[in-house]
Amino acid sequence: MNPRHVRSPFREAVIDLDAIRANVAHLAATVAPASVMAVVKADAYGHGAAPVARAALEGGADWLGVADIDEALALRDAGIEAPVLAWLHDPDARYDGAIAQRVDLGVSSIAQLEAMADAAARAGRPANLHLKLDTGLSRNGILRTEWDAAVARAAALEAEGRIRVRGLFSHLANTSPVDDRDQLAAFLDGVAAAERAGVVPDVRHLAASAGALRVPETRLDLVRIGIGVYGLPPFGDGTTAADLGLRPAMTLRGRVAAVRHVESGTGVSYGYTWRAPRPTTLALVPLGYADGIPRHASGRGEVVIGGRRHRVAGRVAMDQFVVDVGDADVAVGDEVVLFGDPADGVPSADDWADAAGTIGYEIVTRIGPRVPRTHLEAP
Ligand SMILES: *Cc1c(COP(=O)(O)O)cnc(C)c1O
């Protein structure tokens, strides 16, 4: 039986792995000849790191990207052998485990470079490194004033066989195409400085989803795609997934836990911020802010029950919220879809983001641990 048609559980995030594969294949075709690193940090943006990583590799990604070394090691523990890059490190990290497991490491300071070279010496194998140049985001990365010293030291360590500089990279602020091009120019200055020092990386990478889609010259050798893998638009300007040829992979759903008919004027949920404007029917949805439903979407978010849209009535609570279903025929146990692929007539994660004054990234990454993830394969 197609699991799509199995009665939905109480709460569930369904992850369509075909959508992941199709999104990566579409993005890979779009950015070719650049290759794709699928970014699966933060448990693949809440979608489940190992199954998403496998699907992304099947879809044509050559690399995986994560923030923390522990996330990279979890992929290795799951049997995933593809190249993986981790770029955000504990100040006391020793890097031995990462090097032993052939995890590539982003380098944001000369101190990190030295610590990684020391760990490589202990491990008896060279560390695969990607020097991260701060080109203007002012978040992480080697400061421009230290680029020359860093590439000179990297060249010396490479000559000693302790490290291999596999990559040079930076990250865009996505402020405007003009700002992005300024960062690209700064980055290419850094690449030239590295070459003068004798450091020639296999891959130069700068763009994440937004840059890869909007500023093609930032694609270089490799693009690091996160949100696009999950079928969500990176822009927050009303561009839809369908506009980009993408399909949202996550559907968040549950079952109506209670139904009641109320009189006009009945207050609903904490603080009575909403009162029934007429006699109506209320349905209880068993997901709340502990499950990542933003309290800021109180009174604004929408769900679909039985093919019809209904709005949150009153405040989102920790475990539940109420929707006003009017005269719709809604029963306890009915499926309620909070978001999914808007092509199916349901709200998108971006609709919830708009309702809460945030971005789709925050909606999917914050779905809580109480919501089981179900990974769908092609039937
Ligand atoms: C999260 C992240 C990405 C992916 O960004 P998206 O906008 O989700 O594509 C790429 N590179 C770095 C350094 C990141 O931290």
The ligand as a MOL file (V3000), in Angstrom:
LIG
                    3D

  0  0  0     0  0            999 V3000
M  V30 BEGIN CTAB
M  V30 COUNTS 15 15 0 0 0
M  V30 BEGIN ATOM
M  V30 1 C 23.3410 26.9170 5.8210 0
M  V30 2 C 24.4500 27.2060 4.8840 0
M  V30 3 C 24.2950 26.9850 3.5000 0
M  V30 4 C 22.9650 26.6250 2.8660 0
M  V30 5 O 22.1730 27.7850 2.7650 0
M  V30 6 P 20.7610 27.7800 2.0230 0
M  V30 7 O 20.3550 29.1960 1.9950 0
M  V30 8 O 19.8570 26.9440 2.8800 0
M  V30 9 O 20.9590 27.1840 0.6860 0
M  V30 10 C 25.3980 27.1450 2.6900 0
M  V30 11 N 26.5950 27.5150 3.1990 0
M  V30 12 C 26.7720 27.7710 4.5130 0
M  V30 13 C 28.1160 28.1840 5.0040 0
M  V30 14 C 25.7020 27.6340 5.4020 0
M  V30 15 O 25.8910 27.9160 6.7010 0
M  V30 END ATOM
M  V30 BEGIN BOND
M  V30 1 1 1 2
M  V30 2 1 2 3
M  V30 3 2 2 14
M  V30 4 1 3 4
M  V30 5 2 3 10
M  V30 6 1 4 5
M  V30 7 1 5 6
M  V30 8 2 6 7
M  V30 9 1 6 8
M  V30 10 1 6 9
M  V30 11 1 10 11
M  V30 12 2 11 12
M  V30 13 1 12 13
M  V30 14 1 12 14
M  V30 15 1 14 15
M  V30 END BOND
M  V30 END CTAB
M  END
